[in-house]
Amino acid sequence: MTGAAGALGHAVVAEFRAAGRPVVALDRPGERLDALGAQDGVHAVAVDLAVRPAVHAAFAEVDALPVTPDALVALAGGFVPGNLAEVDEEQLDGLWRSNFGSALWAAQAVAPRLAARGGGAIVTVGSRTAVTGAATVAHATSKAAVVRLTTLLAEELRADHIRVNAVLPSTIDTPANRAWMTPKQVERAVAPEAIAKVIAFLCGPDAAPISGAAIPVYGDA
């Protein structure tokens, strides 16, 4: 699981562990990742997910762990506000590397490993703004690329029995988001635990017929 140390990542880790599934948590080094790694059944691997060689090296570390992953949950990403007039090279490059690049490199690393075990699942995180509505330019377009990547990989990896789907959140009810949300927005925001259940389903056997889907998980947000 990439981006495991974030708010949504913690919820997804908890959902998987509640079902007895071990988790390899990949994220930037820090106290939050260390705390995850201290949990039973969670293996923490520190990595810069926007850098291709670092991601491939991290998956080589995963190969040495006493687990055989059957799914990738690509949660890593970032957000920077900015309309058309405000977008600059630094913002664009950062968002494409953190959102699109992290998903691409993780999928590139995990695909041959899932194929070798006979198949598996990949779940990416797009956004509602990737497909509809007004949005900040660089973030929405980088997430739109993640959604298109998902459909491309679903076709390319189908023969290897690897299912690839995306979830499309909007505003998630996290402490960081509550710092700027109005009471009405808080009321309409979606709990990360609710999104985690959808992700866990997509990684499980009951989702076997589903691949290439972009699933809204934004409720009323």
C-alpha positions as CSV (number, residue, x, y, z in Angstrom):
1,M,0.0,0.0,0.0
2,T,1.5,3.3,-1.0
3,G,0.8,6.5,0.9
4,A,-0.1,4.2,3.9
5,A,0.9,6.8,6.5
6,G,-1.8,9.3,5.5
7,A,-5.3,9.6,6.9
8,L,-6.9,7.4,4.2
9,G,-4.0,5.0,4.4
10,H,-4.5,4.5,8.1
11,A,-8.1,3.6,7.5
12,V,-7.3,1.2,4.7
13,V,-4.6,-0.5,6.8
14,A,-7.1,-0.9,9.7
15,E,-9.7,-2.4,7.3
16,F,-7.2,-4.9,5.9
17,R,-5.9,-5.9,9.3
18,A,-9.4,-6.3,10.7
19,A,-9.8,-9.0,7.9
20,G,-6.6,-10.6,8.9
21,R,-4.7,-9.5,5.9
22,P,-1.0,-8.4,6.3
23,V,0.0,-5.1,4.9
24,V,3.2,-3.7,3.4
25,A,3.0,0.0,4.1
26,L,5.1,2.2,1.8
27,D,5.5,5.9,2.4
28,R,8.1,8.6,3.1
29,P,10.2,7.9,6.2
30,G,8.8,9.5,9.4
31,E,7.1,8.9,12.7
32,R,3.7,8.1,11.1
33,L,5.2,5.3,9.0
34,D,7.2,4.0,12.0
35,A,4.0,3.8,14.1
36,L,2.3,1.8,11.4
37,G,5.3,-0.6,11.2
38,A,5.0,-1.2,14.9
39,Q,1.5,-2.7,14.4
40,D,1.1,-6.4,14.3
41,G,0.9,-7.6,10.7
42,V,2.2,-4.3,9.1
43,H,5.6,-4.2,7.4
44,A,6.8,-0.6,6.9
45,V,9.1,0.3,3.9
46,A,10.3,3.9,3.6
47,V,10.5,5.2,0.0
48,D,10.1,8.2,-2.1
49,L,7.3,7.0,-4.3
50,A,7.7,9.6,-7.0
51,V,11.2,8.3,-7.9
52,R,11.2,5.2,-10.2
53,P,14.5,3.6,-9.1
54,A,13.6,4.1,-5.4
55,V,10.2,2.4,-5.9
56,H,11.8,-0.6,-7.7
57,A,14.3,-0.9,-4.9
58,A,11.6,-0.8,-2.3
59,F,9.7,-3.6,-4.0
60,A,12.9,-5.6,-3.9
61,E,12.8,-5.1,-0.1
62,V,9.3,-6.3,-0.1
63,D,10.4,-9.5,-1.9
64,A,12.5,-10.3,1.2
65,L,9.5,-10.0,3.6
66,P,7.6,-13.0,4.9
67,V,4.5,-12.0,2.8
68,T,3.4,-12.5,-0.8
69,P,1.4,-9.4,-1.8
70,D,-1.8,-10.1,-3.8
71,A,-2.8,-6.5,-4.3
72,L,-1.5,-3.0,-4.7
73,V,-3.4,-0.1,-3.2
74,A,-1.9,3.1,-4.7
75,L,-3.0,5.8,-2.3
76,A,0.1,8.1,-2.5
77,G,-0.5,11.6,-3.9
78,G,-0.7,15.3,-3.1
79,F,-2.8,18.4,-3.5
80,V,-1.9,22.0,-4.3
81,P,-4.5,24.6,-5.0
82,G,-4.2,26.8,-8.1
83,N,-6.3,28.1,-11.0
84,L,-5.0,28.5,-14.5
85,A,-3.2,31.8,-13.9
86,E,-1.5,30.4,-10.8
87,V,-0.1,27.1,-12.2
88,D,3.7,27.1,-12.6
89,E,6.3,24.5,-13.5
90,E,7.1,23.6,-9.9
91,Q,3.5,23.0,-9.0
92,L,2.8,21.0,-12.2
93,D,5.9,18.8,-11.9
94,G,5.3,18.1,-8.2
95,L,1.6,17.1,-8.7
96,W,2.3,14.9,-11.7
97,R,5.2,13.2,-9.9
98,S,3.3,12.6,-6.6
99,N,-0.1,11.7,-8.2
100,F,0.6,10.1,-11.6
101,G,4.2,9.1,-11.1
102,S,3.7,7.3,-7.8
103,A,0.9,5.3,-9.2
104,L,2.7,4.4,-12.4
105,W,6.0,3.4,-10.8
106,A,4.2,1.3,-8.2
107,A,2.1,-0.5,-10.8
108,Q,5.2,-1.0,-12.9
109,A,7.0,-2.7,-10.0
110,V,4.1,-4.8,-8.8
111,A,2.7,-6.1,-12.1
112,P,5.3,-8.8,-12.8
113,R,5.1,-9.9,-9.2
114,L,1.3,-10.3,-9.3
115,A,1.6,-12.0,-12.7
116,A,4.1,-14.5,-11.2
117,R,1.7,-15.5,-8.5
118,G,-1.2,-16.0,-10.9
119,G,-2.9,-12.6,-10.7
120,G,-4.2,-10.0,-8.2
121,A,-5.6,-6.6,-7.9
122,I,-4.5,-3.0,-8.3
123,V,-6.6,-0.1,-6.9
124,T,-5.6,3.5,-7.7
125,V,-7.1,6.8,-6.3
126,G,-8.4,9.3,-8.8
127,S,-10.8,12.0,-7.7
128,R,-14.2,13.3,-8.5
129,T,-12.6,16.3,-10.2
130,A,-10.7,14.0,-12.5
131,V,-13.9,13.4,-14.4
132,T,-16.4,16.2,-13.6
133,G,-16.9,19.7,-12.2
134,A,-14.8,22.7,-11.5
135,A,-11.4,22.0,-10.0
136,T,-7.8,23.2,-9.6
137,V,-6.1,22.7,-12.9
138,A,-2.9,20.8,-12.1
139,H,-4.3,18.5,-9.5
140,A,-7.4,17.6,-11.5
141,T,-5.5,16.8,-14.7
142,S,-2.9,14.7,-12.8
143,K,-5.7,12.7,-11.3
144,A,-7.4,12.4,-14.7
145,A,-4.2,10.8,-15.9
146,V,-4.4,8.3,-13.0
147,V,-7.9,7.3,-14.1
148,R,-6.8,6.9,-17.7
149,L,-3.8,4.9,-16.5
150,T,-6.2,2.6,-14.6
151,T,-8.2,1.8,-17.7
152,L,-5.1,1.2,-19.8
153,L,-3.6,-1.1,-17.2
154,A,-6.8,-3.0,-16.9
155,E,-6.5,-3.9,-20.6
156,E,-2.8,-4.5,-20.6
157,L,-2.8,-6.7,-17.5
158,R,-6.0,-8.6,-18.1
159,A,-4.2,-11.6,-19.6
160,D,-2.1,-11.9,-16.4
161,H,-5.4,-12.0,-14.4
162,I,-4.6,-8.7,-12.7
163,R,-7.7,-6.5,-12.1
164,V,-7.2,-2.7,-12.1
165,N,-9.8,-0.3,-10.7
166,A,-9.9,3.3,-9.4
167,V,-11.9,5.0,-6.7
168,L,-12.9,8.6,-7.1
169,P,-13.2,10.4,-3.7
170,S,-14.0,14.1,-3.2
171,T,-13.6,15.7,0.2
172,I,-12.6,13.2,2.8
173,D,-13.3,13.8,6.5
174,T,-9.8,14.0,7.8
175,P,-8.3,16.3,10.5
176,A,-6.4,18.3,7.9
177,N,-9.5,18.9,5.9
178,R,-11.6,19.8,8.9
179,A,-9.2,22.7,9.5
180,W,-10.7,24.5,6.5
181,M,-14.1,23.0,6.0
182,T,-17.3,24.7,7.0
183,P,-19.7,22.7,9.3
184,K,-21.9,21.9,6.2
185,Q,-18.9,20.6,4.4
186,V,-17.9,18.4,7.4
187,E,-21.4,17.0,7.4
188,R,-21.2,16.0,3.8
189,A,-17.6,14.8,3.7
190,V,-17.0,11.0,3.4
191,A,-15.3,9.1,6.3
192,P,-12.1,7.5,5.2
193,E,-13.3,4.2,6.8
194,A,-16.2,4.1,4.3
195,I,-13.8,4.5,1.4
196,A,-11.5,1.9,2.9
197,K,-14.3,-0.7,2.7
198,V,-14.8,-0.1,-1.0
199,I,-11.0,-0.5,-1.6
200,A,-10.9,-3.7,0.4
201,F,-13.8,-5.0,-1.6
202,L,-12.0,-4.3,-4.9
203,C,-9.0,-6.2,-3.6
204,G,-11.0,-9.2,-2.6
205,P,-12.4,-12.2,-4.4
206,D,-16.0,-10.9,-4.6
207,A,-14.8,-8.2,-7.0
208,A,-13.4,-10.7,-9.4
209,P,-15.6,-9.6,-12.3
210,I,-14.6,-5.9,-12.0
211,S,-11.7,-4.3,-13.9
212,G,-11.3,-1.0,-15.6
213,A,-13.9,0.7,-13.4
214,A,-13.7,4.2,-11.9
215,I,-16.0,4.0,-8.9
216,P,-17.4,7.2,-7.2
217,V,-16.8,7.2,-3.5
218,Y,-17.8,10.8,-2.8
219,G,-21.3,10.4,-1.5
220,D,-22.8,13.9,-1.0
221,A,-19.4,15.7,-0.9
